[in-house]
Amino acid sequence: MTARLAIALLGLGLAAPALAGSDPVPRAPEQWVSSYWPQCPYHGCGGEGTVRFAVTVSPQGRVTACTILETSGDPRLDRESCEFLTRRARFEPARDDDGKPVEGRWESRIAWKIPDAPPETESPAG
């Protein structure tokens, strides 16, 4: 199954208060989801929805915390979204006014959509 996934990059990075002069910048977010899909049978549990989240990004560009800001309506999908972001997301870290990497915060959303089922084919009458 090939999953389709959209990550809305809306420029919602928010710097940690009084620490960062610049926001974290996502590195290749289209690659974060190249082979990931929440563990769910193809059509058995829905598994669709939009998750709005915030991540804390370390000075090394790694996600150290994830918070769901707006649920998809599916607690499993919300939880797995944060687990996935913590494992796969990488950033150029936020920087202070002197250019030194510092902890920062970044917000966005993920829209999970189960791909359409392939069309059923009929055997030719014969």
Secondary structure, 3 states (H helix, E strand, C coil): CCCEEEEECCCCCECCCCCCCECCEECCHHHHCCCCCCCCCCCCCCCCEEEEEEEEECCCCEEEEEEEEECCCCHHHHHHHHHHHHHHCEEECEECCCCCEECEEEEEEEEEECCCCCCCCCCCCC
